[in-house]
């Protein structure tokens, strides 16, 4: 018996093309309608925020007129940060208890979200964009501003947020200045869902590739500086000329020497294995530990008092442990207290410039604090996350470390490899970052974050 002929399956591209054509034909029967009607409630807000950093519900247009919304959106776009602002009416379709978390889920983009709900205000952010404490502090400042209107409140919050938010603006904003106040849109369900999913995946891939390229370039620059540090430390080991078997060597001396050697080898192996810039922080931590061990060994050999554990010299960690805190100001900057080695402390006391560590940049050699954020992980290993931002206030490196978000920023040690600010992550985020209370808007301190700030 001959086989019964069977219809061959159509290739997947042909099936998709057929589906797309059918849906487009169906679209001809759909009437253009305002966006606020094409999508309702939270979905309309999310769709608006995917197109522009500011969305104003038509029912709340009196709070933030179109001109003010456009100006706020332009400010955020010009800064290139993933900051989302929504102005909504206080109605049942926007439940306070879950609004922020639900909005973050619907938009699906890693960022900082601020919502003016009636006369109330709240905000939340992914930890990779801004720490919870930083958001709480910014929101608290807004809520303490008595009788603030929406324009004043939101601009104050955004001005503070743009200084500390990490990441980049989502590509979906493009060049549009739409503030989401009711422009027309065509909604064709199947096409929108399919195109949205594919576009989101492509956007995530593209942003991930850009991030990886940037991190490779930053790591290459850091390797040069770290290699110089390791070489300098190796030369210090040689100059010490210590032998564990020499006359007068004690167990304590041998332990110091062993710790210094271990730190040297550890630094070399860690920089060789580093794949991302933040992995440089443990390298410089090892070198700092090794220098302290060498200083302790030198004191034991000479009979001098053992050194106090202090930060390395701010101007160049290769100078070794600091011996004093001095008053110093970068050109055009405010005076601040920094740790200095004896030689640099003497220069400053004599009215001279300290010998500062310079690194190569596109503009030529620059002190490391004016060479950009790539050197944050390097400096963080020597000085730690707590004190460094204060020492760097007013410098290029300090400008992106200022504020509470610095300690939680993934660029300075630890962190995961998840999407950064502006990348698509869908519902993969920590919902605990989007909790807290709404306070009473313009007046009072509110109770954002349960008052733990």
TIDREN-213398 format. One record per residue (C-alpha): residue number from 1; residue in three letters; x, y, z. Coordinates in nm, 4 decimals, always signed. Layout:
% TIDREN-213398
<NUM,"ALA",<X,Y,Z>>
...
This chain:
% TIDREN-213398
<1,"UNK",<+0.0000,+0.0000,+0.0000>>
<2,"UNK",<+0.1393,+0.3362,-0.0965>>
<3,"UNK",<+0.1974,+0.5870,+0.1779>>
<4,"UNK",<-0.0695,+0.8478,+0.2238>>
<5,"UNK",<+0.0711,+1.1874,+0.1260>>
<6,"UNK",<+0.0954,+1.4257,+0.4220>>
<7,"UNK",<+0.1080,+1.8031,+0.4053>>
<8,"UNK",<+0.4527,+1.9308,+0.4828>>
<9,"UNK",<+0.4659,+2.1736,+0.7746>>
<10,"UNK",<+0.5088,+2.5354,+0.6701>>
<11,"UNK",<+0.8408,+2.6918,+0.7704>>
<12,"UNK",<+0.8186,+2.8962,+1.0908>>
<13,"UNK",<+0.9031,+3.2285,+0.9193>>
<14,"UNK",<+0.6184,+3.1744,+0.6741>>
<15,"UNK",<+0.3778,+3.0987,+0.9586>>
<16,"UNK",<+0.4828,+3.4144,+1.1423>>
<17,"UNK",<+0.4519,+3.6192,+0.8248>>
<18,"UNK",<+0.1035,+3.4820,+0.7676>>
<19,"UNK",<+0.0026,+3.5590,+1.1241>>
<20,"UNK",<+0.1423,+3.9089,+1.0994>>
<21,"UNK",<-0.0451,+3.9738,+0.7720>>
<22,"UNK",<-0.3685,+3.8478,+0.9213>>
<23,"UNK",<-0.3298,+4.0673,+1.2268>>
<24,"UNK",<-0.2523,+4.3701,+1.0123>>
<25,"UNK",<-0.5660,+4.3020,+0.8094>>
<26,"UNK",<-0.7589,+4.2864,+1.1339>>
<27,"UNK",<-0.5996,+4.6126,+1.2414>>
<28,"UNK",<-0.7765,+4.7846,+0.9550>>
<29,"UNK",<-1.1011,+4.7377,+1.1459>>
<30,"UNK",<-0.9606,+4.8920,+1.4686>>
<31,"UNK",<-1.0292,+5.2593,+1.5264>>
<32,"UNK",<-0.7516,+5.4833,+1.6467>>
<33,"UNK",<-0.8133,+5.5797,+2.0084>>
<34,"UNK",<-0.6326,+5.7788,+2.2755>>
<35,"UNK",<-0.3610,+5.5778,+2.4506>>
<36,"UNK",<-0.5360,+5.6192,+2.7842>>
<37,"UNK",<-0.8301,+5.4282,+2.6367>>
<38,"UNK",<-0.6263,+5.1745,+2.4376>>
<39,"UNK",<-0.4664,+5.0533,+2.7577>>
<40,"UNK",<-0.6213,+5.0963,+3.0977>>
<41,"UNK",<-0.4914,+5.1553,+3.4470>>
<42,"UNK",<-0.1391,+5.0426,+3.5283>>
<43,"UNK",<-0.0849,+4.9041,+3.1790>>
<44,"UNK",<-0.1278,+5.2522,+3.0307>>
<45,"UNK",<+0.1220,+5.3944,+3.2809>>
<46,"UNK",<+0.3772,+5.1230,+3.2010>>
<47,"UNK",<+0.3408,+5.1680,+2.8256>>
<48,"UNK",<+0.3906,+5.5420,+2.8691>>
<49,"UNK",<+0.7050,+5.4986,+3.0795>>
<50,"UNK",<+0.8555,+5.2655,+2.8210>>
<51,"UNK",<+0.8382,+5.5554,+2.5746>>
<52,"UNK",<+0.9304,+5.8469,+2.8014>>
<53,"UNK",<+1.0721,+5.8978,+3.1522>>
<54,"UNK",<+0.7636,+6.0948,+3.2595>>
<55,"UNK",<+0.4009,+5.9817,+3.2413>>
<56,"UNK",<+0.1096,+6.2021,+3.3456>>
<57,"UNK",<-0.2334,+6.0439,+3.3671>>
<58,"UNK",<-0.4874,+6.2695,+3.1881>>
<59,"UNK",<-0.6895,+6.2801,+3.5114>>
<60,"UNK",<-0.3880,+6.4278,+3.6935>>
<61,"UNK",<-0.2837,+6.6714,+3.4199>>
<62,"UNK",<-0.3619,+6.9713,+3.6398>>
<63,"UNK",<-0.0877,+6.8626,+3.8826>>
<64,"UNK",<+0.1882,+6.8650,+3.6227>>
<65,"UNK",<+0.1000,+7.0512,+3.3005>>
<66,"UNK",<+0.2369,+6.9227,+2.9717>>
<67,"UNK",<+0.5098,+7.1874,+2.9474>>
<68,"UNK",<+0.6419,+7.1025,+3.2954>>
<69,"UNK",<+0.6220,+6.7291,+3.2245>>
<70,"UNK",<+0.8153,+6.7741,+2.8992>>
<71,"UNK",<+1.0828,+6.9805,+3.0769>>
<72,"UNK",<+1.1210,+6.7155,+3.3462>>
<73,"UNK",<+1.1413,+6.4402,+3.0843>>
<74,"UNK",<+1.4080,+6.6330,+2.8937>>
<75,"UNK",<+1.6122,+6.6783,+3.2112>>
<76,"UNK",<+1.6110,+6.3027,+3.2729>>
<77,"UNK",<+1.6864,+6.2164,+2.9100>>
<78,"UNK",<+1.9741,+6.4638,+2.8964>>
<79,"UNK",<+2.1240,+6.2981,+3.2059>>
<80,"UNK",<+2.0803,+5.9554,+3.0470>>
<81,"UNK",<+1.9741,+5.7886,+3.3726>>
<82,"UNK",<+1.7007,+5.5233,+3.4230>>
<83,"UNK",<+1.4689,+5.7443,+3.6298>>
<84,"UNK",<+1.0927,+5.6964,+3.5803>>
<85,"UNK",<+0.8304,+5.9420,+3.7058>>
<86,"UNK",<+0.4531,+5.8919,+3.7078>>
<87,"UNK",<+0.1865,+6.1416,+3.8121>>
<88,"UNK",<-0.1394,+5.9609,+3.8866>>
<89,"UNK",<-0.4781,+6.0306,+4.0412>>
<90,"UNK",<-0.5474,+5.8753,+4.3808>>
<91,"UNK",<-0.8124,+5.6302,+4.2617>>
<92,"UNK",<-0.8968,+5.2682,+4.3357>>
<93,"UNK",<-0.7304,+5.1329,+4.0211>>
<94,"UNK",<-0.3918,+5.2403,+4.1653>>
<95,"UNK",<-0.3768,+5.0647,+4.5060>>
<96,"UNK",<-0.1084,+5.2227,+4.7240>>
<97,"UNK",<+0.0047,+4.9011,+4.8894>>
<98,"UNK",<+0.1328,+4.7369,+4.5708>>
<99,"UNK",<+0.1522,+5.0228,+4.3213>>
<100,"UNK",<+0.5299,+5.0622,+4.3042>>
<101,"UNK",<+0.6005,+4.6887,+4.2790>>
<102,"UNK",<+0.3264,+4.6374,+4.0233>>
<103,"UNK",<+0.4482,+4.9302,+3.8145>>
<104,"UNK",<+0.8069,+4.8012,+3.8179>>
<105,"UNK",<+0.6803,+4.4599,+3.7049>>
<106,"UNK",<+0.4729,+4.6050,+3.4214>>
<107,"UNK",<+0.7520,+4.8284,+3.2880>>
<108,"UNK",<+1.0132,+4.5545,+3.3294>>
<109,"UNK",<+1.3139,+4.7889,+3.3127>>
<110,"UNK",<+1.5727,+4.8167,+3.5892>>
<111,"UNK",<+1.5605,+5.1679,+3.7298>>
<112,"UNK",<+1.4433,+5.4204,+3.9875>>
<113,"UNK",<+1.0662,+5.4739,+4.0001>>
<114,"UNK",<+0.8957,+5.7780,+4.1572>>
<115,"UNK",<+0.5187,+5.8170,+4.1795>>
<116,"UNK",<+0.3086,+6.1175,+4.2737>>
<117,"UNK",<-0.0283,+5.9664,+4.3656>>
<118,"UNK",<-0.2756,+6.2458,+4.4262>>
<119,"UNK",<-0.0901,+6.4558,+4.6851>>
<120,"UNK",<+0.1164,+6.1602,+4.8095>>
<121,"UNK",<+0.4669,+6.0578,+4.7045>>
<122,"UNK",<+0.6698,+5.7367,+4.7075>>
<123,"UNK",<+0.9716,+5.5938,+4.5289>>
<124,"UNK",<+1.1642,+5.2685,+4.4920>>
<125,"UNK",<+1.4633,+5.1446,+4.2962>>
<126,"UNK",<+1.6457,+4.8302,+4.1925>>
<127,"UNK",<+1.9502,+4.7881,+4.4148>>
<128,"UNK",<+2.1831,+4.8055,+4.1135>>
<129,"UNK",<+2.0532,+5.1555,+4.0375>>
<130,"UNK",<+2.0287,+5.3057,+4.3863>>
<131,"UNK",<+2.0427,+5.1659,+4.7373>>
<132,"UNK",<+1.7276,+5.1506,+4.9463>>
<133,"UNK",<+1.8729,+5.3947,+5.1994>>
<134,"UNK",<+1.9533,+5.6460,+4.9252>>
<135,"UNK",<+1.5983,+5.6292,+4.7920>>
<136,"UNK",<+1.4603,+5.6699,+5.1431>>
<137,"UNK",<+1.6764,+5.9746,+5.2086>>
<138,"UNK",<+1.5765,+6.1412,+4.8810>>
<139,"UNK",<+1.2081,+6.0642,+4.9325>>
<140,"UNK",<+1.2273,+6.1852,+5.2911>>
<141,"UNK",<+1.3653,+6.5205,+5.1776>>
<142,"UNK",<+1.0764,+6.5532,+4.9339>>
<143,"UNK",<+0.8146,+6.4713,+5.1968>>
<144,"UNK",<+0.9584,+6.7217,+5.4435>>
<145,"UNK",<+0.9087,+7.0031,+5.1915>>
<146,"UNK",<+0.5845,+7.1527,+5.3257>>
<147,"UNK",<+0.3206,+7.2576,+5.0730>>
<148,"UNK",<+0.5294,+7.1524,+4.7727>>
<149,"UNK",<+0.3374,+7.1188,+4.4482>>
<150,"UNK",<+0.3995,+6.8346,+4.2037>>
<151,"UNK",<+0.6402,+7.0348,+3.9875>>
<152,"UNK",<+0.8584,+7.1418,+4.2812>>
<153,"UNK",<+0.8433,+6.8011,+4.4485>>
<154,"UNK",<+0.9298,+6.5955,+4.1410>>
<155,"UNK",<+1.2050,+6.8268,+4.0192>>
<156,"UNK",<+1.3664,+6.8230,+4.3636>>
<157,"UNK",<+1.3564,+6.4450,+4.3734>>
<158,"UNK",<+1.4872,+6.4053,+4.0172>>
<159,"UNK",<+1.7696,+6.6570,+4.0727>>
<160,"UNK",<+1.8911,+6.4520,+4.3673>>
<161,"UNK",<+1.8341,+6.1194,+4.1962>>
<162,"UNK",<+2.0294,+6.2073,+3.8826>>
<163,"UNK",<+2.3406,+6.2667,+4.0939>>
<164,"UNK",<+2.3507,+5.9138,+4.2365>>
<165,"UNK",<+2.1454,+5.6849,+4.0117>>
<166,"UNK",<+2.3535,+5.4240,+3.8296>>
<167,"UNK",<+2.3041,+5.2813,+3.4835>>
<168,"UNK",<+2.1790,+5.4322,+3.1597>>
<169,"UNK",<+1.8543,+5.5381,+3.0006>>
<170,"UNK",<+1.6615,+5.2598,+2.8234>>
<171,"UNK",<+1.6904,+5.2581,+2.4458>>
<172,"UNK",<+1.3108,+5.2486,+2.4165>>
<173,"UNK",<+1.2942,+5.6181,+2.5096>>
<174,"UNK",<+1.4640,+5.7113,+2.1849>>
<175,"UNK",<+1.4210,+6.0767,+2.1004>>
<176,"UNK",<+1.0574,+6.1006,+2.2039>>
<177,"UNK",<+0.9477,+6.3694,+2.4483>>
<178,"UNK",<+0.6000,+6.2233,+2.4963>>
<179,"UNK",<+0.4912,+6.2613,+2.8584>>
<180,"UNK",<+0.2071,+6.0118,+2.8252>>
<181,"UNK",<-0.0790,+6.2646,+2.8388>>
<182,"UNK",<-0.3126,+6.0978,+2.5896>>
<183,"UNK",<-0.1444,+6.0799,+2.2491>>
<184,"UNK",<-0.3003,+5.8373,+2.0017>>
<185,"UNK",<-0.1817,+5.4791,+1.9638>>
<186,"UNK",<-0.2875,+5.1679,+1.7729>>
<187,"UNK",<-0.3069,+4.8526,+1.9828>>
<188,"UNK",<-0.3048,+4.5197,+1.8018>>
<189,"UNK",<-0.2790,+4.2576,+2.0774>>
<190,"UNK",<-0.0937,+3.9681,+1.9166>>
<191,"UNK",<+0.1505,+4.1840,+1.7228>>
<192,"UNK",<+0.2289,+4.4058,+2.0217>>
<193,"UNK",<+0.2942,+4.1113,+2.2534>>
<194,"UNK",<+0.5153,+3.9293,+2.0030>>
<195,"UNK",<+0.7058,+4.2393,+1.8982>>
<196,"UNK",<+0.7413,+4.3545,+2.2578>>
<197,"UNK",<+0.8890,+4.0251,+2.3751>>
<198,"UNK",<+1.1294,+4.0069,+2.0824>>
<199,"UNK",<+1.2248,+4.3724,+2.1168>>
<200,"UNK",<+1.2853,+4.3407,+2.4893>>
<201,"UNK",<+1.5132,+4.0416,+2.4362>>
<202,"UNK",<+1.7046,+4.2221,+2.1604>>
<203,"UNK",<+1.7378,+4.5284,+2.3816>>
<204,"UNK",<+1.8690,+4.3176,+2.6683>>
<205,"UNK",<+2.1239,+4.1502,+2.4405>>
<206,"UNK",<+2.2368,+4.4830,+2.2984>>
<207,"UNK",<+2.2719,+4.6483,+2.6380>>
<208,"UNK",<+2.4536,+4.3455,+2.7758>>
<209,"UNK",<+2.7015,+4.3601,+2.4880>>
<210,"UNK",<+2.7620,+4.7321,+2.5450>>
<211,"UNK",<+2.8158,+4.6735,+2.9151>>
<212,"UNK",<+3.0623,+4.3926,+2.8494>>
<213,"UNK",<+3.2562,+4.6074,+2.6017>>
<214,"UNK",<+3.2742,+4.8938,+2.8498>>
<215,"UNK",<+3.3860,+4.6648,+3.1306>>
<216,"UNK",<+3.6603,+4.5134,+2.9128>>
<217,"UNK",<+3.7945,+4.8594,+2.8311>>
<218,"UNK",<+3.7844,+4.9618,+3.1974>>
<219,"UNK",<+3.9557,+4.6414,+3.3079>>
<220,"UNK",<+4.2312,+4.6891,+3.0488>>
<221,"UNK",<+4.2999,+5.0365,+3.1880>>
<222,"UNK",<+4.2973,+4.9062,+3.5443>>
<223,"UNK",<+4.5405,+4.6253,+3.4644>>
<224,"UNK",<+4.8049,+4.8829,+3.3701>>
<225,"UNK",<+4.7716,+5.0629,+3.7033>>
<226,"UNK",<+4.7517,+4.7446,+3.9088>>
<227,"UNK",<+5.0574,+4.5969,+3.7359>>
<228,"UNK",<+5.2504,+4.9108,+3.8324>>
<229,"UNK",<+5.1342,+4.8701,+4.1924>>
<230,"UNK",<+5.2339,+4.5050,+4.2049>>
<231,"UNK",<+5.5750,+4.5832,+4.0551>>
<232,"UNK",<+5.6310,+4.8590,+4.3118>>
<233,"UNK",<+5.5371,+4.6245,+4.5955>>
<234,"UNK",<+5.7727,+4.3574,+4.4633>>
<235,"UNK",<+6.0539,+4.6120,+4.4628>>
<236,"UNK",<+5.9737,+4.6956,+4.8278>>
<237,"UNK",<+6.0068,+4.3267,+4.9135>>
<238,"UNK",<+6.3481,+4.3154,+4.7437>>
<239,"UNK",<+6.4726,+4.6309,+4.9150>>
<240,"UNK",<+6.3802,+4.4892,+5.2545>>
<241,"UNK",<+6.6391,+4.2172,+5.1982>>
<242,"UNK",<+6.5020,+3.9926,+5.4712>>
<243,"UNK",<+6.5913,+3.6271,+5.5071>>
<244,"UNK",<+6.3827,+3.4076,+5.7390>>
<245,"UNK",<+6.7011,+3.2332,+5.8441>>
<246,"UNK",<+6.9081,+3.5429,+5.9199>>
<247,"UNK",<+7.0500,+3.6043,+6.2646>>
<248,"UNK",<+6.7998,+3.7697,+6.4950>>
<249,"UNK",<+6.4935,+3.6711,+6.2902>>
<250,"UNK",<+6.1970,+3.5851,+6.5113>>
<251,"UNK",<+5.8812,+3.3891,+6.4463>>
<252,"UNK",<+5.6865,+3.7145,+6.4426>>
<253,"UNK",<+5.9174,+3.8542,+6.1741>>
<254,"UNK",<+5.8896,+3.5393,+5.9681>>
<255,"UNK",<+5.5101,+3.5565,+5.9936>>
<256,"UNK",<+5.5092,+3.9193,+5.8755>>
<257,"UNK",<+5.7315,+3.8272,+5.5837>>
<258,"UNK",<+5.5141,+3.5301,+5.4928>>
<259,"UNK",<+5.2041,+3.7511,+5.4959>>
<260,"UNK",<+5.3730,+4.0019,+5.2673>>
<261,"UNK",<+5.4777,+3.7300,+5.0224>>
<262,"UNK",<+5.1290,+3.5788,+5.0268>>
<263,"UNK",<+4.9768,+3.9199,+4.9544>>
<264,"UNK",<+5.2141,+3.9678,+4.6617>>
<265,"UNK",<+5.1289,+3.6308,+4.5070>>
<266,"UNK",<+4.7587,+3.6769,+4.5812>>
<267,"UNK",<+4.7532,+4.0128,+4.4038>>
<268,"UNK",<+4.9210,+3.8668,+4.0958>>
<269,"UNK",<+4.6858,+3.5711,+4.0740>>
<270,"UNK",<+4.3748,+3.7801,+4.1309>>
<271,"UNK",<+4.4522,+4.0360,+3.8625>>
<272,"UNK",<+4.5365,+3.7566,+3.6200>>
<273,"UNK",<+4.1970,+3.5962,+3.6847>>
<274,"UNK",<+3.9934,+3.9194,+3.6903>>
<275,"UNK",<+3.7089,+3.9311,+3.4387>>
<276,"UNK",<+3.5285,+4.2462,+3.5501>>
<277,"UNK",<+3.6465,+4.5840,+3.6879>>
<278,"UNK",<+3.5011,+4.5254,+4.0351>>
<279,"UNK",<+3.7290,+4.2222,+4.0732>>
<280,"UNK",<+4.0204,+4.4648,+4.1004>>
<281,"UNK",<+3.9109,+4.5741,+4.4487>>
<282,"UNK",<+4.0371,+4.2537,+4.6189>>
<283,"UNK",<+4.3687,+4.2976,+4.4354>>
<284,"UNK",<+4.4417,+4.6375,+4.5879>>
<285,"UNK",<+4.3104,+4.5137,+4.9239>>
<286,"UNK",<+4.5777,+4.2411,+4.9113>>
<287,"UNK",<+4.8487,+4.4953,+4.8286>>
<288,"UNK",<+4.7372,+4.7176,+5.1175>>
<289,"UNK",<+4.7538,+4.4209,+5.3565>>
<290,"UNK",<+5.0962,+4.3298,+5.2223>>
<291,"UNK",<+5.2343,+4.6808,+5.2759>>
<292,"UNK",<+5.1144,+4.6823,+5.6343>>
<293,"UNK",<+5.2889,+4.3481,+5.6930>>
<294,"UNK",<+5.6123,+4.4923,+5.5474>>
<295,"UNK",<+5.5867,+4.8026,+5.7662>>
<296,"UNK",<+5.5368,+4.5828,+6.0728>>
<297,"UNK",<+5.8364,+4.3670,+5.9775>>
<298,"UNK",<+6.0564,+4.6736,+5.9285>>
<299,"UNK",<+5.9583,+4.8029,+6.2731>>
<300,"UNK",<+6.0381,+4.4700,+6.4394>>
<301,"UNK",<+6.3821,+4.4557,+6.2759>>
<302,"UNK",<+6.4717,+4.8093,+6.3804>>
<303,"UNK",<+6.3203,+4.7914,+6.7285>>
<304,"UNK",<+6.0806,+5.0788,+6.6526>>
<305,"UNK",<+5.7214,+5.0831,+6.7823>>
<306,"UNK",<+5.4871,+4.8747,+6.5721>>
<307,"UNK",<+5.2946,+5.0845,+6.3201>>
<308,"UNK",<+4.9316,+5.1791,+6.3648>>
<309,"UNK",<+4.7016,+5.0348,+6.1001>>
<310,"UNK",<+4.6112,+5.3386,+5.8927>>
<311,"UNK",<+4.4873,+5.3988,+5.5416>>
<312,"UNK",<+4.7544,+5.4277,+5.2745>>
<313,"UNK",<+4.8614,+5.7664,+5.1437>>
<314,"UNK",<+4.5656,+5.9215,+4.9603>>
<315,"UNK",<+4.7836,+6.0821,+4.6967>>
<316,"UNK",<+4.9520,+5.7581,+4.5944>>
<317,"UNK",<+4.8992,+5.4284,+4.7823>>
<318,"UNK",<+5.2457,+5.3197,+4.6666>>
<319,"UNK",<+5.3833,+5.5709,+4.9181>>
<320,"UNK",<+5.2803,+5.3291,+5.1922>>
<321,"UNK",<+5.0905,+5.3851,+5.5174>>
<322,"UNK",<+4.9771,+5.7363,+5.5983>>
<323,"UNK",<+5.1214,+5.8968,+5.9091>>
<324,"UNK",<+4.8837,+6.1907,+5.9487>>
<325,"UNK",<+4.5554,+6.3372,+5.8298>>
<326,"UNK",<+4.6074,+6.6644,+5.6436>>
<327,"UNK",<+4.3867,+6.9391,+5.5041>>
<328,"UNK",<+4.3946,+6.9461,+5.1249>>
<329,"UNK",<+4.1831,+7.0719,+4.8365>>
<330,"UNK",<+4.1942,+6.9747,+4.4680>>
<331,"UNK",<+4.2160,+7.2659,+4.2218>>
<332,"UNK",<+3.8896,+7.4554,+4.2456>>
<333,"UNK",<+3.7537,+7.2226,+4.5141>>
<334,"UNK",<+3.6708,+7.2484,+4.8819>>
<335,"UNK",<+3.9151,+7.1609,+5.1579>>
<336,"UNK",<+3.8818,+6.8113,+5.2999>>
<337,"UNK",<+4.0792,+6.5810,+5.5319>>
<338,"UNK",<+4.2855,+6.3064,+5.3689>>
<339,"UNK",<+4.5510,+6.0612,+5.4942>>
<340,"UNK",<+4.9045,+6.1367,+5.3765>>
<341,"UNK",<+5.2486,+5.9822,+5.3979>>
<342,"UNK",<+5.5223,+6.1763,+5.5763>>
<343,"UNK",<+5.6700,+6.3173,+5.2547>>
<344,"UNK",<+5.3384,+6.4479,+5.1216>>
<345,"UNK",<+5.2342,+6.5805,+5.4628>>
<346,"UNK",<+5.5573,+6.7799,+5.4728>>
<347,"UNK",<+5.5034,+6.9146,+5.1201>>
<348,"UNK",<+5.1527,+7.0335,+5.2055>>
<349,"UNK",<+5.2751,+7.1948,+5.5287>>
<350,"UNK",<+5.5368,+7.3817,+5.3207>>
<351,"UNK",<+5.2720,+7.5025,+5.0755>>
<352,"UNK",<+5.3771,+7.2627,+4.8001>>
<353,"UNK",<+5.1742,+7.0212,+4.5936>>
<354,"UNK",<+5.1813,+6.6528,+4.6973>>
<355,"UNK",<+5.3192,+6.3908,+4.4599>>
<356,"UNK",<+4.9952,+6.2468,+4.3257>>
<357,"UNK",<+4.9350,+5.9242,+4.1377>>
<358,"UNK",<+4.8586,+5.9951,+3.7724>>
<359,"UNK",<+4.7066,+5.7604,+3.5172>>
<360,"UNK",<+4.6724,+5.7842,+3.1411>>
<361,"UNK",<+4.3469,+5.9201,+2.9966>>
<362,"UNK",<+4.2329,+6.0477,+2.6573>>
<363,"UNK",<+4.3173,+6.3958,+2.7854>>
<364,"UNK",<+4.6677,+6.2884,+2.8904>>
<365,"UNK",<+4.7996,+6.2052,+3.2388>>
<366,"UNK",<+4.5536,+6.2917,+3.5174>>
<367,"UNK",<+4.5402,+6.2310,+3.8927>>
<368,"UNK",<+4.3416,+5.9120,+3.9470>>
<369,"UNK",<+4.0549,+6.1040,+4.1084>>
<370,"UNK",<+4.0031,+6.2975,+3.7825>>
<371,"UNK",<+4.0337,+5.9976,+3.5503>>
<372,"UNK",<+3.6746,+5.8739,+3.5614>>
<373,"UNK",<+3.4700,+5.6027,+3.7314>>
<374,"UNK",<+3.6820,+5.3139,+3.6011>>
<375,"UNK",<+3.9277,+5.3765,+3.8866>>
<376,"UNK",<+3.6634,+5.3389,+4.1579>>
<377,"UNK",<+3.7296,+4.9658,+4.2138>>
<378,"UNK",<+4.1038,+5.0306,+4.2306>>
<379,"UNK",<+4.0692,+5.3106,+4.4880>>
<380,"UNK",<+3.7990,+5.1206,+4.6785>>
<381,"UNK",<+4.0388,+4.8376,+4.7592>>
<382,"UNK",<+4.2827,+5.0789,+4.9238>>
<383,"UNK",<+4.0399,+5.3104,+5.1010>>
<384,"UNK",<+3.7148,+5.1173,+5.1394>>
<385,"UNK",<+3.3631,+5.2324,+5.0522>>
<386,"UNK",<+3.2854,+5.4359,+5.3620>>
<387,"UNK",<+3.5485,+5.7100,+5.3718>>
<388,"UNK",<+3.6499,+5.7396,+5.0069>>
<389,"UNK",<+3.3484,+5.9382,+4.8777>>
<390,"UNK",<+3.4054,+6.2093,+5.1379>>
<391,"UNK",<+3.7717,+6.2398,+5.0383>>
<392,"UNK",<+3.6777,+6.2679,+4.6722>>
<393,"UNK",<+3.3979,+6.5261,+4.6946>>
<394,"UNK",<+3.4203,+6.7665,+4.4026>>
<395,"UNK",<+3.6350,+6.5401,+4.1847>>
<396,"UNK",<+3.5272,+6.3441,+3.8776>>
<397,"UNK",<+3.5545,+6.0130,+4.0590>>
<398,"UNK",<+3.3858,+6.1503,+4.3680>>
<399,"UNK",<+3.0855,+6.2839,+4.1775>>
<400,"UNK",<+2.9666,+5.9325,+4.0973>>
<401,"UNK",<+3.0427,+5.8017,+4.4453>>
<402,"UNK",<+2.8525,+6.0715,+4.6342>>
<403,"UNK",<+2.5462,+5.9668,+4.8257>>
<404,"UNK",<+2.4384,+5.6460,+4.9985>>
<405,"UNK",<+2.4130,+5.4567,+4.6707>>
<406,"UNK",<+2.7909,+5.4310,+4.6473>>
<407,"UNK",<+2.8277,+5.1549,+4.9033>>
<408,"UNK",<+2.5736,+4.9378,+4.7200>>
<409,"UNK",<+2.6932,+5.0066,+4.3673>>
<410,"UNK",<+2.7951,+4.6919,+4.1844>>
<411,"UNK",<+3.0897,+4.8701,+4.0273>>
<412,"UNK",<+3.2809,+4.8712,+4.3556>>
<413,"UNK",<+3.3051,+4.5111,+4.4547>>
<414,"UNK",<+3.0641,+4.2228,+4.4796>>
<415,"UNK",<+2.7264,+4.2295,+4.3128>>
<416,"UNK",<+2.5785,+3.9974,+4.0592>>
<417,"UNK",<+2.5853,+3.9985,+3.6849>>
<418,"UNK",<+2.2192,+4.0862,+3.6419>>
<419,"UNK",<+2.0839,+4.3747,+3.4346>>
<420,"UNK",<+2.2057,+4.7199,+3.5291>>
<421,"UNK",<+2.0018,+5.0375,+3.5246>>
<422,"UNK",<+1.8199,+5.0772,+3.1945>>
<423,"UNK",<+1.8353,+4.7091,+3.1002>>
<424,"UNK",<+1.5273,+4.4941,+3.0595>>
<425,"UNK",<+1.4826,+4.2467,+3.3442>>
<426,"UNK",<+1.1110,+4.1813,+3.3372>>
<427,"UNK",<+0.9828,+4.0663,+3.6748>>
<428,"UNK",<+1.3285,+3.9604,+3.7965>>
<429,"UNK",<+1.3850,+4.2166,+4.0731>>
<430,"UNK",<+1.3817,+4.2400,+4.4505>>
<431,"UNK",<+1.0278,+4.3433,+4.5389>>
<432,"UNK",<+1.1486,+4.4511,+4.8823>>
<433,"UNK",<+1.3144,+4.7533,+4.7201>>
<434,"UNK",<+0.9743,+4.8827,+4.6145>>
<435,"UNK",<+0.7916,+4.8881,+4.9484>>
<436,"UNK",<+0.7451,+5.1603,+5.2041>>
<437,"UNK",<+0.4694,+5.4050,+5.2892>>
<438,"UNK",<+0.3378,+5.7037,+5.0985>>
<439,"UNK",<+0.3385,+5.9707,+5.3662>>
<440,"UNK",<+0.1227,+6.2711,+5.2936>>
<441,"UNK",<+0.2904,+6.4151,+4.9875>>
<442,"UNK",<+0.4203,+6.7660,+5.0289>>
<443,"UNK",<+0.3965,+6.7943,+5.4044>>
<444,"UNK",<+0.5695,+6.6135,+5.6872>>
<445,"UNK",<+0.8326,+6.3481,+5.6800>>
<446,"UNK",<+0.6037,+6.0645,+5.5853>>
<447,"UNK",<+0.6792,+5.7065,+5.6786>>
<448,"UNK",<+0.8667,+5.5846,+5.3738>>
<449,"UNK",<+1.0514,+5.2620,+5.4406>>
<450,"UNK",<+0.8951,+5.2195,+5.7797>>
<451,"UNK",<+1.0897,+5.5100,+5.9249>>
<452,"UNK",<+1.4211,+5.3187,+5.9274>>
<453,"UNK",<+1.6121,+5.6126,+5.7903>>
